[in-house]
């Protein structure tokens, strides 16, 4: 997606550039990931990270390892996505069953007694 490509470009260009480090020599990427509210630059990345954390129900101090824990999988965002995929699969299976029944009916009509 466009957001993923933009985030990757930002990370490889601006995020670790020394010109955007603060006085303590902390990179822009570290400050965005830490949820630093004093940022002047990269507000779009901070907003995107906040939206991702909200979707996954992670706090600002959570790490990627925490997402792999079983309780995080039951977060509302991934669970809702899983439910939508399951519902779509059920509709597709029902449609396939209907198509096979129609095809069977056509074949029965075409049979010569």
Secondary structure, DSSP 8 states (H G I E B T S, - for coil): -HHHHHHHHHHHHTTT-GGG--TT---HHHHHHTT-TT-SS-HHHHHHHHHHHHHHT--TT--HHHHTSHHHHTSHHHHHHHHHHHHHHHHHHHHHHHHHHHHHHHHHHH---
